[in-house]
Amino acid sequence: MSSITIGPIASATTDPSERSALLFWMIFTGLSIFAVVLLWRFGLIHLMLSSDRTYISSVIAVLYVLTCGHCFLRTRAIAREGAAARRCREALAAPDGGKVLDANAAVLPRGLVRDHIQSLVTKAAAQDYRPVDQTLLLRTLADRLRGSNGFGAFVSDTLMKLGLLGTIVGFIIMLAPIAGLDAADKVAMRSSMGLMSDGMAVAMYTTLAGLVGSILVRIQYYMLDAATQRVFSDAVVLTETYVTPVLERKGSEKSSDQGSGMPP
């Protein structure tokens, strides 16, 4: 006989796990490391580094690694905020969840969502529990959740431009020997061909490194932005479902008590 499970287990199956964002990042990074190991095994990375005399490819690689570290820290922070938001929902969805707001939500798990709920309770109390408009508070919450996620777009654009810079430098190196080239001098022709080959290698490798790095950074921060949006959506649903109705009910109860002449 089949049975239906409700409660925290059911919510865990419908909601993304608090570790899902971090897990996706780890899977993506693991695949990237595996690809780098293969390229190193076949000597392609060594060939790129040795052929790029401008070291632009090395700069791109170092910047990419640092950006991966930043994305990891931001993803872990968002995962923790998502876990805290779900625990807040469990606390407020309990039968005595309304009493949590009486203590200004201080018993809720720490996080940006709890700070938003506390600000919402404070605003409602300040305006005598009239209908609360949390538009501005939600904008603030979105900005705080987003944090430094915009750093990813900046780095992605920077990597692309570094690749284009390498392309220009490579073409300059490639075309520089042509100016004083004597077609009758075979030795000079051979030397010029070698310089042109080096310049073409610089242009191609830096462009490739910049494009690949930019794409990989975009993918990582796209997953981070998606996780951030999920946390924000959970916070909106949480406050509109469990917080705002309780505050408005308090306001109506206070108005009815004042109308009947009873002390609040």
C-alpha positions, 0 to 999 in steps of 0.5 A, spaced: 500 500 500 502 506 497 503 512 502 504 519 501 509 523 505 508 530 507 511 535 511 519 537 511 520 531 506 515 533 501 518 540 501 525 537 500 522 534 494 519 540 491 524 545 493 531 545 490 536 543 496 540 548 499 546 545 496 544 544 489 547 551 487 553 549 490 553 542 487 552 545 480 558 549 481 562 543 483 560 539 477 561 544 472 568 546 475 570 538 476 568 538 468 572 544 467 578 541 471 578 534 467 578 538 460 584 542 463 588 536 465 586 532 458 589 539 454 595 539 459 596 531 458 596 532 450 601 538 451 596 543 448 596 548 454 604 548 454 604 549 447 599 555 448 604 558 454 610 557 450 608 560 444 605 566 447 610 571 448 606 577 451 603 572 457 596 575 455 594 568 455 597 567 462 594 573 465 587 570 462 588 564 466 590 567 472 584 572 472 579 566 470 582 562 476 581 568 481 574 569 478 572 561 480 574 562 487 569 569 487 564 565 484 565 559 489 564 564 495 558 567 492 555 561 491 556 558 498 553 564 500 547 564 496 546 557 498 546 558 505 541 564 504 536 559 501 537 554 507 536 560 512 529 562 508 527 555 508 528 554 515 524 561 516 518 558 512 518 552 516 518 556 523 513 561 520 508 555 517 508 552 524 501 552 528 504 558 532 508 561 527 505 568 528 508 568 535 515 569 532 513 575 529 511 578 536 519 577 538 520 581 531 523 575 528 529 575 532 528 567 533 528 566 526 535 563 522 540 569 521 540 571 514 538 576 509 531 574 509 530 574 516 533 581 516 527 583 511 522 580 515 524 584 521 524 590 517 517 589 515 515 588 522 518 594 524 515 598 518 508 595 520 509 597 527 511 604 525 505 605 521 500 602 526 499 595 522 496 598 516 497 595 509 504 594 508 507 596 501 514 592 501 516 594 494 522 598 497 524 593 502 524 587 496 528 592 492 533 592 498 533 585 499 534 583 491 540 588 491 543 585 498 542 578 495 545 580 488 551 582 492 557 582 488 554 578 482 556 583 477 563 582 478 562 576 473 559 580 468 565 585 468 570 579 468 567 576 462 567 582 458 575 583 461 577 576 458 574 578 452 577 584 451 584 581 453 583 576 448 582 582 443 588 585 445 592 579 444 589 579 437 591 586 435 598 585 438 599 578 435 597 582 428 602 587 430 608 582 431 606 578 425 606 584 420 612 588 423 617 585 419 614 586 412 616 593 412 623 592 411 623 586 408 627 585 402 624 579 397 631 578 394 634 576 401 632 569 403 635 569 410 631 575 411 625 572 408 626 566 413 626 570 419 620 574 417 616 568 416 618 565 423 616 572 426 610 572 422 608 565 425 610 567 432 605 573 431 599 569 428 600 564 434 600 570 439 593 572 436 590 565 435 592 563 442 590 569 446 583 570 442 582 562 444 583 563 451 579 570 452 573 567 448 573 560 452 574 564 459 569 569 457 564 563 456 566 559 462 565 565 467 558 567 463 556 560 465 558 560 472 555 566 474 548 565 470 547 559 475 549 563 480 544 569 478 539 563 477 540 561 484 539 568 487 533 569 483 530 563 486 532 565 493 529 572 492 522 568 489 522 564 496 523 570 500 517 574 496 512 568 497 514 567 504 513 574 506 506 575 502 504 568 505 506 568 512 508 575 514 504 580 511 497 577 512 499 576 520 501 583 520 495 586 517 490 581 521 494 585 527 492 591 524 484 589 523 484 587 530 487 593 533 482 597 529 476 593 532 479 593 539 479 601 538 472 601 535 469 597 541 472 602 546 477 596 549 484 598 550 489 595 545 
